[in-house]
Amino acid sequence: MTPSENIIQIKNLSKNYQDGFRALNSVNLDIRKGEIFALLGPNGAGKTTLINMICGIVNIQEGEVKISDLHNIKDYRKTRALIGLVPQELTSETFETVLSTVNFSRGLFGKKDNPPFVEKILRSLSLWDKKDNTILTLSGGMKRRVLIAKALAHEPKIIFLDEPTAGVDVELRQDMWEVVRQLKDDGVTIILTTHYIEEAEQIADRIGIINQGELILVKEKDDLMLELGKKHLQINLTEPLKQLPLELMDFQIELSPNGKQLIYTYEKIDNTGVSLLLELLSSLQIKYSDIDTKESSLEEIFVDLVNRERL
Amino acid sequence: MNYPAIKAIYIFEMSRMRRTLFQSIVSPVISTTLYFVVFGAAIGSRITEIDGVSYGSFIVPGLIMLSILTESVSNASFGIYFPKFSGSIYEVLSAPISYVEITLGYVGAAASKSIIVGAIILLTANLFVPIQIAHPFWMLLFLVLTALSFSLLGFILGIWADNWEKLAIAPTLIITPLAFLGGSFYSISMLPPFWQKITLLNPVVYLISGFRWSFYENADVSVYISISMIGVFLMICLILIWLIFKTGYRLRV
């Protein structure tokens, strides 16, 4: 991958807060132009610190960030103009109207007034009807939408969505992801953090997992699911077993407490064991009534990885 | 220069004045009227003239200065403190806008508001007492420089304050006493010699003296010293703001 294809390049980025807490530890990361990158991590892992350092809100102590091959501090005018940020907290001027706060954001990023464009954004986020409402009168979900509208108001090429669906109901959340997909189709690069890992699983092209300030993994989502994902084969037995037969001990297999189910766990990329197991069950005259398979979700992969780091 | 950004901040801040029209405009007019009733009519009737000017007219420049100082500090400090308090400051900090432009937007709006209030007080005062402006250019210069420099001070206080109490401390405990003791309602020549010397340590004395000179050509200190003092104060505020933005003090961690 050539540098120009990476819209964000992060090198050895570290951050120590005044109380001595090391929020980031030598993070290296490249974000590709036009991708949706999901940054996952437990609370306090360093996700927001990383985003804020890229956006210029938190001072950089060690390392550097380049946006579109430009230094994010030295060339801050050019780099910040490319970025839109939707913060985690619902922060906006309480007494302002939706329209004025979105216009303010556009102006702040050096763009002249463009009422048709602002109207398009507000309509796409179902905010047009509320344009004259003060922020104070909006629900949490609508406030979140206002923050997205503000971030989009200056036509950014990169959008950071820090927990964009926190506190948003299912319907609004789906609408929001539709907007995100539309942005991707328009060529916008999207970096998101979310606690709803199934959303990252559905929408992201690549996944990064951060824990205790360290980026422990960056992978294509599909590769990650394939490499780290496990499948579980559940075999419902006709007659319960008292104990696991010795012949089955070589398999990664468990007998349920009631003895009615065998649960075989295997890697996604190596499923040759299934046929061997089934043949073995037949030879042992262990009869079964049903077979069911289940894949690991990204959430299980994430929990597994984070737990491994902690050990 | 990111002019749309300066304009955006300026308009956004000025819109607060529209929203709080009573507090911004009506309130200073009422308090000025009360000052005239108390100091002009009640007390002023017992004081004949000061330096050849009737007492009611004499206090007009001081009253305007009093409002300019308090309005500048409170407008500018609130303007930057509220986004810090609500968290919406993230947007300003992540925008392609320089420190100079941020300051111009916030301080420009705060100074404009206090100049508008000053003008309204001048018009209100004109209803009560005869007013002459001997040097309109100097009057305007003092007005603008004072509004700017105290808006800069307010901006610094708004960044420094990390709670509402701190935000209220400076105008209440520092600015108002300095303004009252700075010759708003009297000439410092009326004080005993010892207190005259002590009063000269109060920077507001120079502002009010210079401003009053532009009206009635009467001054407690030389007009050039007054203008120099405002210049020095302005420079100190600018240096402090430069240091704040350079270090990210209370803005960037």
Interface residues (C-beta under 8 A of the other chain):
Chain A: Y17 Q18 N52 C55 G56 I57 V58 N59 Y76 R77 K78 T79 R80 A81 I83 L85 P87 E89 T91 S92 E93 T94 F95 E96 S100 N103 F104 S105 R106 G107 L108 F109 G110 K111 K112 K150
Chain B: N2 P4 A5 K7 A8 I9 I11 F12 S15 R16 R19 F82 P83 S86 G87 S88 Y90 E91 V92 L93 S94 A95 P96 I97 S98 G248 R252 V253
